[in-house]
């Protein structure tokens, strides 16, 4: 009896990994005072990573009783972004 080697179906779908890019930082630590990440380069200097917006969302969930005496639930959503 002769065995034939079957190529796994996923091998044909594989592609090379994309090229690696050089990161502008070499370490990340948490500042104990502000609880935010601090990025440092290879020389230990702080690297500015740009500003990021913040978002705050609110949701209300009122309940009312309609004419058939069943609770009618509804809610509103709102968000603010800097």
ZATOR-636602 format. One record per residue: x, y negated, z negated of N, C-alpha, C in turn; residue in three letters. Coordinates in steps of 0.2 Angstrom, whole numbers. Example, Ala and Ser with C-alpha at 12.3 -4.5 7.8 and 13.67 -1.06 7.14 Angstrom:
! ZATOR-636602
((66, 28, -39), (62, 22, -39), (66, 16, -39), ALA)
((64, 11, -35), (68, 5, -36), (64, 0, -39), SER)
END
This chain:
! ZATOR-636602
((4, 6, 0), (0, 0, 0), (4, -6, 0), UNK)
((3, -11, 5), (7, -17, 5), (3, -23, 2), UNK)
((6, -27, -2), (3, -33, -5), (5, -39, 0), UNK)
((0, -43, 1), (1, -49, 4), (1, -55, -1), UNK)
((5, -60, 0), (5, -65, -4), (0, -71, -2), UNK)
((-4, -73, -6), (-9, -78, -5), (-7, -84, -7), UNK)
((-7, -89, -3), (-6, -96, -5), (-11, -99, -9), UNK)
((-10, -102, -15), (-16, -105, -19), (-19, -111, -15), UNK)
((-26, -111, -15), (-29, -116, -11), (-27, -123, -13), UNK)
((-25, -125, -19), (-24, -131, -21), (-17, -134, -19), UNK)
((-12, -129, -17), (-6, -131, -15), (-6, -136, -8), UNK)
((-11, -134, -4), (-12, -138, 2), (-14, -145, 1), UNK)
((-17, -147, -5), (-20, -153, -7), (-14, -158, -11), UNK)
((-9, -155, -12), (-4, -158, -16), (0, -164, -12), UNK)
((1, -169, -15), (5, -175, -12), (11, -177, -16), UNK)
((16, -180, -13), (22, -182, -18), (19, -187, -23), UNK)
((22, -188, -28), (21, -193, -33), (23, -200, -30), UNK)
((19, -205, -32), (21, -212, -29), (28, -214, -32), UNK)
((31, -218, -29), (37, -221, -32), (36, -224, -38), UNK)
((41, -223, -43), (41, -226, -49), (43, -233, -49), UNK)
((40, -237, -53), (42, -244, -53), (46, -246, -60), UNK)
((50, -251, -60), (53, -253, -66), (49, -258, -70), UNK)
((48, -256, -76), (44, -260, -81), (48, -266, -83), UNK)
((44, -271, -84), (48, -277, -87), (49, -277, -94), UNK)
((48, -271, -97), (49, -271, -105), (52, -264, -106), UNK)
((56, -263, -112), (58, -256, -113), (56, -254, -120), UNK)
((52, -258, -124), (49, -255, -130), (43, -259, -132), UNK)
((38, -256, -135), (32, -259, -138), (32, -258, -145), UNK)
((31, -263, -149), (30, -262, -156), (24, -266, -158), UNK)
((21, -264, -164), (15, -268, -167), (17, -273, -172), UNK)
((16, -279, -171), (17, -285, -175), (13, -283, -182), UNK)
((16, -283, -188), (12, -281, -193), (7, -287, -196), UNK)
((9, -293, -194), (5, -299, -196), (-1, -300, -192), UNK)
((0, -299, -185), (-6, -301, -180), (-9, -294, -178), UNK)
((-6, -289, -179), (-9, -282, -177), (-9, -282, -169), UNK)
((-5, -285, -166), (-5, -285, -158), (2, -282, -156), UNK)
((2, -280, -150), (8, -277, -147), (13, -282, -145), UNK)
((19, -281, -146), (25, -285, -144), (29, -281, -140), UNK)
((30, -284, -134), (34, -281, -128), (41, -284, -129), UNK)
((46, -279, -129), (53, -282, -129), (57, -279, -123), UNK)
((62, -283, -120), (66, -280, -115), (72, -276, -118), UNK)
((76, -274, -114), (82, -270, -116), (87, -274, -121), UNK)
((87, -280, -120), (91, -284, -125), (87, -286, -131), UNK)
((81, -284, -132), (77, -285, -138), (73, -292, -138), UNK)
((73, -295, -132), (70, -302, -132), (62, -300, -130), UNK)
((58, -304, -133), (51, -304, -132), (49, -305, -124), UNK)
((45, -301, -121), (43, -302, -114), (36, -304, -114), UNK)
((34, -309, -111), (27, -312, -111), (23, -307, -106), UNK)
((18, -304, -108), (14, -300, -103), (8, -303, -100), UNK)
((7, -310, -101), (1, -313, -98), (-4, -313, -103), UNK)
((-9, -317, -102), (-15, -318, -106), (-20, -313, -104), UNK)
((-24, -311, -108), (-30, -306, -107), (-36, -309, -110), UNK)
((-42, -309, -106), (-48, -312, -109), (-51, -307, -114), UNK)
((-55, -310, -118), (-59, -306, -123), (-66, -306, -121), UNK)
((-70, -301, -124), (-77, -300, -122), (-80, -299, -129), UNK)
((-86, -301, -130), (-90, -300, -136), (-97, -299, -133), UNK)
((-100, -293, -135), (-107, -291, -133), (-112, -291, -139), UNK)
((-118, -292, -138), (-123, -292, -143), (-129, -288, -140), UNK)
((-133, -285, -144), (-139, -281, -142), (-144, -281, -147), UNK)
((-150, -283, -145), (-155, -283, -150), (-160, -277, -148), UNK)
((-164, -275, -153), (-168, -269, -152), (-175, -270, -156), UNK)
((-179, -275, -153), (-185, -276, -156), (-190, -270, -155), UNK)
((-195, -269, -160), (-200, -264, -159), (-207, -268, -160), UNK)
((-212, -266, -156), (-218, -269, -157), (-223, -263, -157), UNK)
((-229, -264, -159), (-234, -259, -159), (-239, -262, -153), UNK)
((-240, -257, -148), (-245, -259, -143), (-252, -257, -145), UNK)
((-257, -258, -140), (-264, -256, -141), (-265, -249, -142), UNK)
((-261, -244, -140), (-263, -237, -141), (-259, -235, -148), UNK)
((-257, -239, -152), (-254, -238, -158), (-247, -234, -158), UNK)
((-244, -234, -152), (-237, -231, -152), (-232, -236, -152), UNK)
((-226, -235, -155), (-221, -240, -155), (-218, -241, -148), UNK)
((-218, -247, -146), (-215, -249, -139), (-208, -252, -141), UNK)
((-203, -248, -138), (-196, -251, -139), (-193, -254, -133), UNK)
((-189, -259, -134), (-186, -263, -129), (-180, -266, -132), UNK)
((-175, -268, -128), (-169, -271, -130), (-166, -276, -125), UNK)
((-163, -280, -128), (-159, -285, -124), (-152, -285, -125), UNK)
((-148, -286, -119), (-141, -286, -120), (-138, -293, -117), UNK)
((-132, -295, -120), (-129, -301, -119), (-122, -300, -120), UNK)
((-118, -304, -116), (-111, -304, -117), (-108, -310, -115), UNK)
((-102, -312, -119), (-99, -318, -118), (-91, -316, -116), UNK)
((-88, -319, -111), (-81, -317, -110), (-77, -324, -109), UNK)
((-71, -324, -112), (-67, -330, -111), (-63, -329, -105), UNK)
END
